[in-house]
Amino acid sequence: MISGKLCLLKSKINTTYLFRFKRAFYVILLYGLLIGFGCFPILPFNKSIEIKVFSLITTLIYLFLIYGSLKLFYKHFQFEKKLFISKS
């Protein structure tokens, strides 16, 4: 994700995909930090089934956000490539 962000800083073309990727990047970064600090444990040691389900749902949402963000990143570069081909 961070390498994608660095690649997009070099991009001269602003697209909707780029705008949405930038917004999603900060949400994913915040979410990752919260998981890293233990606010949303991935493997809870609690016996409560509700806490385990909540942790599973939180982790799945995080993975879904990463997947969606990488898809936006890929679509931006596809669009940029099409523009480059059409200009030549």
Backbone bond lengths (Angstrom), bond angles and torsions (degrees), N, CA, C in turn:
res aa  C-N    CA-C-N  psi(-1)  N-CA   C-N-CA  omega(-1)  CA-C   N-CA-C  phi
1 M - - - 1.441 - - 1.529 110.95 -
2 I 1.317 115.66 -41.36 1.461 118.62 -178.29 1.524 110.23 -69.54
3 S 1.342 116.87 -38.67 1.466 118.79 177.83 1.530 110.67 -65.85
4 G 1.330 116.94 -34.64 1.466 120.55 175.26 1.515 111.25 -63.41
5 K 1.317 116.16 -41.10 1.463 120.78 178.48 1.528 110.58 -63.31
6 L 1.334 116.67 -40.69 1.459 119.96 179.13 1.526 111.48 -67.09
7 C 1.324 117.51 -37.58 1.473 120.48 177.33 1.522 110.99 -65.61
8 L 1.302 116.86 -36.73 1.460 120.02 -178.18 1.527 112.52 -73.14
9 L 1.320 117.07 -21.41 1.462 119.03 176.14 1.528 111.06 -65.75
10 K 1.343 116.82 -28.41 1.461 121.32 179.38 1.522 112.10 -81.16
11 S 1.310 117.40 -14.48 1.458 121.35 -175.93 1.524 110.45 -68.89
12 K 1.329 115.09 133.05 1.462 120.56 -179.36 1.521 112.20 -94.30
13 I 1.322 116.88 -13.57 1.457 121.75 -176.66 1.524 109.20 -101.95
14 N 1.323 116.40 127.38 1.462 120.90 176.38 1.520 109.06 -96.24
15 T 1.314 115.51 121.43 1.459 121.02 178.20 1.521 108.97 -122.59
16 T 1.309 115.48 169.95 1.461 120.44 175.64 1.519 110.22 -64.04
17 Y 1.333 116.21 -36.41 1.462 120.28 179.01 1.523 110.71 -62.37
18 L 1.330 115.97 -41.02 1.457 120.52 179.05 1.527 110.74 -64.76
19 F 1.312 116.77 -44.03 1.462 121.43 179.21 1.530 111.08 -60.59
20 R 1.328 116.23 -46.15 1.467 120.11 -179.71 1.523 111.64 -68.20
21 F 1.345 117.61 -35.64 1.461 120.87 177.46 1.520 110.44 -63.94
22 K 1.330 116.55 -43.11 1.467 119.96 179.95 1.529 111.23 -61.21
23 R 1.332 116.49 -42.12 1.468 119.72 179.81 1.521 110.90 -67.95
24 A 1.326 117.10 -41.81 1.461 120.76 -179.06 1.524 111.17 -69.34
25 F 1.323 117.68 -29.54 1.461 121.15 -178.78 1.526 111.08 -59.55
26 Y 1.321 117.00 -44.91 1.461 120.08 -177.98 1.527 111.72 -69.39
27 V 1.316 117.36 -34.59 1.471 120.63 176.62 1.522 109.86 -66.04
28 I 1.331 116.51 -43.81 1.461 120.74 179.88 1.522 110.43 -65.93
29 L 1.318 116.96 -39.61 1.457 120.73 178.41 1.526 110.76 -62.40
30 L 1.320 117.22 -45.32 1.458 121.23 178.18 1.523 111.15 -63.36
31 Y 1.314 116.32 -45.11 1.461 122.06 179.25 1.533 110.32 -60.01
32 G 1.333 116.73 -44.36 1.461 121.22 179.33 1.518 112.41 -63.52
33 L 1.329 116.40 -39.73 1.463 119.55 177.38 1.527 111.36 -65.37
34 L 1.332 116.88 -40.46 1.464 119.71 178.60 1.527 111.32 -64.65
35 I 1.323 117.05 -39.00 1.468 119.80 176.47 1.523 109.61 -67.21
36 G 1.335 117.02 -41.20 1.459 121.25 179.99 1.517 113.61 -63.93
37 F 1.321 117.23 -35.94 1.460 120.83 179.18 1.520 112.96 -81.45
38 G 1.319 117.40 -6.08 1.459 120.60 175.58 1.511 115.27 94.76
39 C 1.316 118.36 10.01 1.467 119.97 177.78 1.523 110.97 -68.58
40 F 1.329 116.38 -33.25 1.461 122.43 176.69 1.527 107.34 -125.48
41 P 1.331 118.53 85.19 1.466 119.41 -176.64 1.527 111.61 -65.11
42 I 1.322 115.74 136.50 1.457 120.69 179.68 1.527 110.02 -74.92
43 L 1.312 116.73 -42.15 1.462 121.58 177.79 1.531 108.87 -118.05
44 P 1.312 118.21 84.64 1.470 119.68 -178.06 1.525 110.86 -70.72
45 F 1.316 115.57 142.99 1.459 121.23 179.43 1.521 111.45 -96.27
46 N 1.311 116.49 9.18 1.451 121.68 178.76 1.526 109.18 -80.96
47 K 1.330 116.80 148.65 1.464 120.71 -179.51 1.522 112.25 -85.18
48 S 1.312 117.53 -8.96 1.457 121.48 -178.29 1.527 110.09 -70.76
49 I 1.316 116.04 126.48 1.464 121.12 -178.95 1.524 111.09 -68.83
50 E 1.344 118.24 -30.53 1.458 121.14 179.76 1.527 111.25 -64.97
51 I 1.325 116.62 -40.71 1.460 120.49 -179.96 1.526 110.07 -68.27
52 K 1.327 117.09 -39.08 1.465 120.23 178.87 1.524 111.18 -65.98
53 V 1.318 117.39 -40.32 1.466 120.97 178.85 1.523 109.83 -66.64
54 F 1.336 117.48 -42.59 1.460 121.31 178.45 1.527 110.72 -60.75
55 S 1.327 117.40 -42.82 1.462 120.67 178.95 1.522 111.32 -65.17
56 L 1.315 117.15 -38.58 1.462 120.84 177.90 1.527 111.00 -65.34
57 I 1.320 116.67 -44.51 1.468 120.74 179.43 1.529 110.46 -63.69
58 T 1.319 117.33 -41.45 1.463 121.50 178.92 1.526 111.03 -61.49
59 T 1.318 116.54 -43.86 1.458 120.79 179.37 1.522 111.34 -65.65
60 L 1.322 117.65 -41.05 1.460 120.82 179.09 1.530 111.55 -65.78
61 I 1.316 117.05 -38.27 1.471 120.30 176.77 1.526 110.02 -63.72
62 Y 1.325 116.54 -41.09 1.464 120.91 178.36 1.529 110.91 -60.91
63 L 1.323 116.83 -45.66 1.466 120.66 178.64 1.526 111.38 -64.70
64 F 1.322 117.20 -37.87 1.459 121.25 177.51 1.529 111.01 -64.31
65 L 1.329 117.29 -40.29 1.467 121.14 177.54 1.527 111.50 -63.59
66 I 1.328 116.34 -41.24 1.462 119.94 178.38 1.522 110.32 -63.81
67 Y 1.326 116.93 -44.93 1.465 121.05 179.93 1.532 110.77 -60.92
68 G 1.313 116.85 -46.44 1.462 120.63 179.92 1.515 112.16 -63.33
69 S 1.317 116.60 -38.44 1.456 120.58 -179.57 1.530 111.05 -68.13
70 L 1.314 116.88 -41.08 1.460 119.73 178.21 1.526 111.57 -67.21
71 K 1.324 116.40 -31.67 1.457 120.31 175.91 1.533 110.38 -65.78
72 L 1.323 117.37 -41.26 1.466 121.22 176.28 1.527 111.13 -63.07
73 F 1.312 115.88 -40.50 1.464 121.84 177.90 1.529 110.36 -59.85
74 Y 1.315 116.62 -44.94 1.464 121.91 179.77 1.532 111.16 -65.70
75 K 1.332 117.12 -42.17 1.466 120.45 -179.77 1.527 111.47 -65.51
76 H 1.322 117.13 -35.21 1.462 120.46 177.57 1.526 110.14 -61.38
77 F 1.320 116.64 -45.73 1.456 118.68 -178.69 1.521 112.45 -72.24
78 Q 1.311 118.58 -29.44 1.459 120.61 172.67 1.529 110.03 -63.03
79 F 1.322 116.43 -45.42 1.462 121.32 179.61 1.525 110.90 -63.67
80 E 1.321 116.06 -42.48 1.459 120.63 179.03 1.534 110.53 -63.11
81 K 1.316 117.05 -38.97 1.464 121.44 178.49 1.529 110.69 -65.68
82 K 1.337 117.47 -40.98 1.465 120.88 178.07 1.526 110.79 -62.72
83 L 1.318 117.25 -40.65 1.465 120.32 178.07 1.520 111.32 -65.25
84 F 1.314 116.49 -39.47 1.458 120.53 179.69 1.527 110.74 -65.58
85 I 1.334 116.78 -40.70 1.466 120.98 179.37 1.527 110.49 -67.60
86 S 1.322 117.06 -39.95 1.468 119.64 -178.27 1.534 112.20 -70.72
87 K 1.320 117.86 -26.02 1.468 120.85 178.67 1.522 111.74 -75.07
88 S 1.344 117.03 -28.48 1.466 118.45 -177.78 1.495 113.76 -87.26
